[in-house]
Structures are given as structure tokens and as C-alpha cells.
């Protein structure tokens, strides 16, 4: 192994450590607790080391969002692919998406609510963002009608899921009716 290969591997490991620490700290204490000073303490490196990897907190948040989208894509794929039919696949994907948002609220927020410097809905979007959206698109595809635009239909389904989750999490809708609202969405969308 060359010295350069080792250095590249060590750099990638430090970046992974920073992203993991930021993600864990945000989930435990919220995004306000994630500062470069606090992260430096958590990973036992100096702040200049963090800045050699990321320009600042915003860049770290973007990296966490990309990492989260990779996780979400894998979960959605695992839910969609074994489903017995299109309606079951759509329900499984909606359930996996809902569970992900519930289990990882700070991660979900950085992915879909907080301002981060990432291109969404464009060819320049990082592959994990495209993959997560692609899993939603594949679940929606069987329900496209002749005049439908698959991308717009997928965005509509995604925005409905996101809206239900966000409004419920923020106390705008009662939590005890959440499952009923999801069932209504799935029933109306797949009929």
C-alpha cells in the first residue's frame, strides 16, 4: 500500500467520523448542538482538521443529508422489492419512509426541512438523493395513468407523505390519527 493510498483512506475515515459524530449529536441534542468546536471535541481532532474536510457546519449538514439519503434509499428498496404487488409495494415504501422519519427526526430534518447547500430535483443532485427519490418513483410507477408525468406524480406522493409526517410531528395534526391519514393517502393514490 502506498503512502498516498493510506492518506486517502485515513482522510475518508476522518470524514466518516465527522459525519457520524454530527449525525449522532444532532439526534441526541438537536442541530443547534452541532458546532465545529463540539464536533472537534467529540472526535478528538482539532477544529482546523474539521475545516480541512468541511468548510463549516453547513457543509457538514449537507454531508449528513447525503448520508441519510443513502440510508433512506436502502430502506425504501428493502421495503419495495419483496412486496407482492404494486399496492403492497407503495404501502411498504410509505411505511418505511414514515418509520425512517420517526426514528431519525434530526436526520430527516436535515435531509428535507433545514436549508442545506445541495442541489435537489436536478441532474446535479448527489447519487444518494437521486436513489432515494428513485425508490419512491419505482413504487409510484405502476399507478401512472396515460396522461400522468411520473416525476410530478412521484413528487406529489412524496410531498403528501412529507406533509403528513411534518404536520403530525409539529403538533399540527393529532398523532393518534396518523395511521388513518396514511391509509387514506395510500387508498386514494393507488385507486
C-alpha positions in Angstrom: 0.0 0.0 0.0 1.4 3.4 -0.9 1.6 6.3 1.5 -0.9 8.3 -0.7 -3.4 5.4 -0.6 -3.1 5.2 3.2 -3.5 9.0 3.5 -6.6 8.9 1.3 -8.1 6.1 3.4 -7.3 8.0 6.6 -8.9 11.1 5.2 -12.1 9.2 4.2 -12.2 7.6 7.7 -11.9 11.1 9.3 -14.7 12.4 7.1 -16.9 9.4 8.0 -16.1 10.0 11.7 -17.1 13.7 11.4 -20.4 12.9 9.6 -21.2 10.1 12.1 -20.5 12.3 15.1 -22.6 15.2 13.7 -25.5 12.8 13.0 -25.4 11.2 16.4 -25.0 14.6 18.2 -27.9 16.1 16.2 -30.1 13.1 17.0 -29.2 13.3 20.7 -29.4 17.1 21.2 -30.6 18.8 18.0 -28.8 20.6 15.3 -28.1 23.7 17.5 -25.8 21.5 19.5 -23.7 20.6 16.4 -20.9 23.1 16.3 -17.4 22.7 14.9 -16.0 23.1 18.4 -18.3 20.4 19.8 -17.6 18.1 16.9 -13.8 18.6 17.3 -14.2 17.5 21.0 -16.4 14.6 20.1 -13.9 13.1 17.5 -10.8 14.2 19.3 -9.4 16.3 16.5 -8.7 20.0 16.3 -11.1 22.4 14.6 -8.6 23.0 11.8 -8.8 19.3 11.0 -12.6 19.6 10.6 -12.1 22.7 8.4 -9.7 20.7 6.3 -12.6 18.4 5.4 -15.6 20.7 5.5 -16.0 24.5 5.1 -18.2 24.7 8.1 -21.3 23.4 9.8 -23.4 23.9 6.6 -21.1 21.6 4.6 -21.2 19.0 7.5 -25.0 19.2 7.5 -25.1 18.6 3.7 -22.8 15.6 4.1 -25.1 14.2 6.8 -28.1 14.8 4.5 -26.4 12.8 1.7 -25.5 10.1 4.1 -29.1 10.0 5.3 -30.4 9.8 1.8 -28.3 6.7 1.2 -29.7 5.1 4.3 -33.3 6.0 3.2 -32.8 4.7 -0.3 -31.6 1.3 1.1 -34.6 1.1 3.5 -37.1 2.0 0.7 -35.6 -0.5 -1.6 -35.7 -3.2 1.1 -39.4 -2.4 1.7 -40.3 -2.2 -2.0 -38.6 -5.1 -3.7 -40.2 -8.1 -1.8 -43.7 -6.7 -2.0 -46.3 -9.0 -3.5 -47.8 -6.3 -5.8 -47.9 -2.6 -6.6 -50.3 -1.6 -3.8 -48.3 -3.6 -1.3 -45.0 -2.0 -2.6 -46.4 1.5 -2.3 -47.7 0.8 1.3 -44.3 -0.7 2.2 -42.4 2.2 0.9 -44.7 4.7 2.7 -44.3 2.7 5.9 -40.6 2.6 5.6 -40.4 6.3 4.8 -42.7 7.1 7.8 -40.6 4.9 10.1 -37.4 6.5 9.0 -38.7 10.0 9.7 -40.0 8.8 13.1 -36.8 7.0 14.1 -34.4 9.8 12.9 -36.1 13.1 13.3 -32.9 15.3 13.2 -31.6 13.4 10.3 -34.9 13.7 8.5 -35.0 17.4 9.2 -31.5 18.0 7.7 -32.5 15.9 4.7 -35.8 17.6 3.9 -36.6 20.6 6.1 -33.5 22.5 7.0 -31.6 24.7 4.5 -28.6 22.8 3.2 -26.4 23.6 0.2 -27.4 20.6 -2.0 -29.0 20.6 -5.4 -32.3 18.8 -5.2 -34.6 17.9 -8.2 -31.8 18.3 -10.7 -29.3 16.0 -12.5 -26.5 17.6 -10.3 -28.1 16.1 -7.2 -25.7 13.6 -5.4 -26.4 10.0 -6.3 -27.9 9.1 -2.9 -30.5 11.8 -3.3 -31.4 10.5 -6.7 -31.5 6.9 -5.4 -33.9 7.8 -2.6 -36.2 9.6 -5.0 -35.8 6.7 -7.4 -37.2 4.3 -4.9 -40.2 6.5 -4.4 -40.6 6.7 -8.2 -40.5 2.9 -8.6 -43.2 2.5 -6.0 -45.4 5.1 -7.8 -44.6 3.9 -11.4 -47.4 1.2 -11.5 -50.0 3.9 -10.8 -49.1 6.3 -13.7 -52.1 6.9 -16.0 -51.8 7.7 -19.6 -51.5 11.5 -19.2 -49.5 11.5 -15.9 -46.0 12.7 -15.6 -44.2 10.1 -13.5 -41.8 12.6 -11.9 -44.6 15.0 -10.9 -46.7 12.2 -9.6 -43.8 10.9 -7.5 -43.2 14.4 -6.2 -46.9 14.7 -5.3 -46.8 11.4 -3.4 -43.6 12.4 -1.7 -44.9 15.8 -0.7 -48.1 14.3 0.7 -46.0 11.8 2.8 -43.7 14.6 4.0 -46.6 16.9 4.8 -48.4 14.3 6.8 -45.2 13.5 8.8 -44.1 17.1 9.3 -47.5 18.4 10.3 -48.0 15.5 12.7 -44.5 15.8 14.2 -45.0 19.5 14.7 -48.3 19.1 16.5 -50.5 20.5 13.7 -52.3 17.2 13.4 -53.1 14.6 16.0 -50.6 11.7 16.2 -53.4 9.2 17.0 -54.9 9.7 13.5 -51.6 9.4 11.7 -52.1 5.8 10.5 -55.6 6.6 9.3 -54.3 9.5 7.3 -51.5 7.3 5.7 -54.1 4.7 4.8 -56.3 7.3 3.2 -53.4 8.6 1.2 -52.4 5.1 0.0 -56.0 4.2 -0.8 -56.7 7.4 -2.8 -53.3 7.3 -4.5 -53.4 3.6 -5.6 -57.1 3.5 -6.7 
